[in-house]
């Protein structure tokens, strides 16, 4: 169950990361200061890193034969990291 949820969230995070990066490069370049644009692009990049890490956690969960609690906690932490960064640091 968690593997399906993590896979879906990783896909959404990866897709929105690409969309946010493209949006920043094209639509926001003229509207934001250089610093704000840098923060936005950093957020998009880190979101992609978190999406890839969550995908790795999902693959490890699929292969795990026993205790999943640490992997599940890791996946939740990656999701929380994206949410915290987006809420706290986005212009």
PyMOL commands that set and color helices and strands:
alter all, ss='L'
color gray80, all
select helices_A, chain A and resi 2-26+34-63+69-89
alter helices_A, ss='H'
color red, helices_A
deselect
rebuild
show_as cartoon
